[in-house]
Amino acid sequence: MKLVLASNNKGKLAELQALFAPLGVQLVRQADLGIPEAPEPHRTFIENALAKARHAARVSGLPALADDAGLCVEAFGGLPGVDTAYYATQFGYEKGDDNNVRALLEQMRGVTDRRAALVSTLVALRNADDPEPLVATGRAPGLITQEPIGENGFGFDPVMFLPEFGQTFAQLPTEVKNANSHRGRAAQQMLELMRTRWMA
């Protein structure tokens, strides 16, 4: 089965492709089909993921998979949330992973409550008008470190410390990270939903 992935993020594509391979699902990045990114005006992950999936399915004519993910910091009332990708731009930096990490550490200087969670919501549609989208959510709670640690991963991986592993996501081997990340947990749920609802 071929699905269009409503994202142009190469890191996200590689991670999801590895996770969906066992089901024989081939993901094609929307950029490779000439599909522009959908607007994401909503304040929740699920609404944005649904908007992205509908847009990609409508333009491509293929079933679509979309992910909306972000970092939810307790001390900031759950923010940056859906604005995670653009977090650094609020503080005068250019958009980008390294600047996001820099801005977050600056904003958390002196903050004692370091609790945060990476959250991923996946939505899959058989077509743009599918009345029954498949929805899966994964959450990886942890603590924000004082400085980046580790070389692997992308996004906030170097500052997301996982007490159960005693390491940041950026220190974990890829297969361990994929199995335990917010996106990994959402993808495992989504695979089960696809297996039972679309392929049974």
BELVEN-V363347 format. One record per helix or strand. SS is the DSSP state (alpha for helix, beta for strand). FROM is the first residue (numbers start at 0). TO is the last residue. If there is no record, write none. Layout:
ss = <SS:SS>
from = <FROM:FROM>
to = <TO:TO>
This chain:
ss = <beta:alpha:beta:alpha:alpha:beta:alpha:beta:alpha:alpha:beta:beta:alpha:beta:beta:alpha:alpha:alpha>
from = <1:9:25:29:44:62:73:79:80:96:114:133:156:159:166:168:173:181>
to = <4:22:28:32:59:72:75:79:90:106:124:143:158:161:167:170:179:196>
